[in-house]
Amino acid sequence: MSLFHEPAFAEPRPAPMMDDAALPPGSSAVIYCEGQFGEQDGKTANGLVRHSEKFEVLSVIDSRQAGADAGEFLDGVVNGIPVLANLGEAIAHAGQVPDYLICGVAPADGLLSAAQRVVLLDGIARGMHIINGLHEFLNDDAEFVAARIMAGVTITDIRRPKEKKDLHLFSGRIFDVTCPRIAVLGTDGSIGKRTTATLLVRALNAHGVNAVMVGTGQTTLIQGGKYGVALDALVPQFCSGEVEDQVVAAFEGEDPDVIVVEGQGALSHPAYLTSAHILRGSRPAGVIVQHAPKRKMLGDFPMVPMPTAASEVALIEAFADTKVIGITINHEFMSDEEIDDAIDEHELEIGVPATDPLTRPLDRLVDMVFLAFPELEGSLVASGR
């Protein structure tokens, strides 16, 4: 039987886009992440399983982990999102063709393999809109464009930047932002910076602090982040200015007590320079550094040893007018006892609080911020929040 099924051409559905006004919360989605769910190159899928404001995630496709619950597989907490073997199973599980097929893989080169192309084209043929976070823009691909037109669906290339006339150079408007900015940086790519930033914002808001997140990668934008830019898709000249512009927009639009800026890559990383633009564009008063103690080599660059958390802290503080206020631990390959040891060791060595946001109470993350910015806690007491 052909991969391209007849229902795709019967009654084309409306074609919602990814802007905030057009895509209703709860649009149903299947995440394609064959061979990568739970891995570094599956970080888009991993992030959407943990948090999504725009999509009702129905299932994840990865034949290696088929039969697992996605939340239990990632974090040990059942969330009711099954991991299934293929797109046919995902549609059967949904009981109808879901609205969206999201490409949940994020390889370093940002390109689709031949096998991945087949699955996305199959989704289009079945009548599913495509969300693509890769560097490869599918709306520039003749085969995908033809398939999209025939099926009456949309393809959204999340990383496609605005026209250059609409991009921003650094302007100095960041100096008018009076609330603290906290950047969540790290010692490698795909190490948990976005997850920590999301959890931090959630925890601060639960404590009465009006915290807003500014995203800098494609996953945050797919999740439904209101403020952000896919920083690694921009011409470098505009990177600092675009970060600045989004921070200013968040400040003016939300009147927040604090703005949390998602990090990208690592300042020390030989292949990624985006951390430098984040530090320059957002001018954070504090930085949290995410580190995976068991990771010996950089994730996508096994020829390069991992830096230590201490060396990254020293580099960040030498590069920018800021202070590292805490260390967050990525617990991959670690036992509970090893996590405790790593927290204690990093607190002793670096002299700032440390925690693992995914396995330890989020109050510890909030206390890390209150210790660095006591005025935030003071304002809560003064206002009675």
HELIX and SHEET records of a PDB file:
HELIX    1   1 GLU A    6  PHE A    9  5                                   4    
HELIX    2   2 GLN A   40  GLY A   42  5                                   3    
HELIX    3   3 LYS A   43  ARG A   50  1                                   8    
HELIX    4   4 SER A   63  GLN A   65  5                                   3    
HELIX    5   5 ALA A   70  ASP A   75  1                                   6    
HELIX    6   6 LEU A   87  ALA A   94  1                                   8    
HELIX    7   7 ALA A  114  ALA A  125  1                                  12    
HELIX    8   8 LEU A  138  ASP A  140  5                                   3    
HELIX    9   9 ALA A  142  ALA A  151  1                                  10    
HELIX   10  10 LYS A  164  ASP A  166  5                                   3    
HELIX   11  11 ARG A  173  ASP A  176  5                                   4    
HELIX   12  12 LYS A  193  ALA A  206  1                                  14    
HELIX   13  13 GLN A  218  GLN A  223  1                                   6    
HELIX   14  14 LEU A  231  ALA A  233  5                                   3    
HELIX   15  15 PRO A  236  PHE A  238  5                                   3    
HELIX   16  16 CYS A  239  GLU A  254  1                                  16    
HELIX   17  17 THR A  274  SER A  282  1                                   9    
HELIX   18  18 ALA A  309  PHE A  319  1                                  11    
HELIX   19  19 ASP A  336  ILE A  350  1                                  15    
HELIX   20  20 ASP A  363  ALA A  372  1                                  10    
HELIX   21  21 PRO A  374  SER A  383  1                                  10    
SHEET    1   A 6 VAL A  83  LEU A  84  0                                        
SHEET    2   A 6 PHE A  55  ILE A  61  1                                        
SHEET    3   A 6 SER A  27  TYR A  32  1                                        
SHEET    4   A 6 TYR A 100  CYS A 103  1                                        
SHEET    5   A 6 HIS A 129  ASN A 132  1                                        
SHEET    6   A 6 ILE A 155  ASP A 157  1                                        
SHEET    1   B 7 TYR A 227  GLY A 228  0                                        
SHEET    2   B 7 ALA A 211  GLY A 215  1                                        
SHEET    3   B 7 VAL A 258  GLU A 262  1                                        
SHEET    4   B 7 ARG A 181  GLY A 186  1                                        
SHEET    5   B 7 GLY A 286  HIS A 291  1                                        
SHEET    6   B 7 LYS A 323  ILE A 329  1                                        
SHEET    7   B 7 ALA A 354  THR A 355  1                                        
SHEET    1   C 2 MET A 297  LEU A 298  0                                        
SHEET    2   C 2 PHE A 301  PRO A 305 -1                                        
END                                                                             
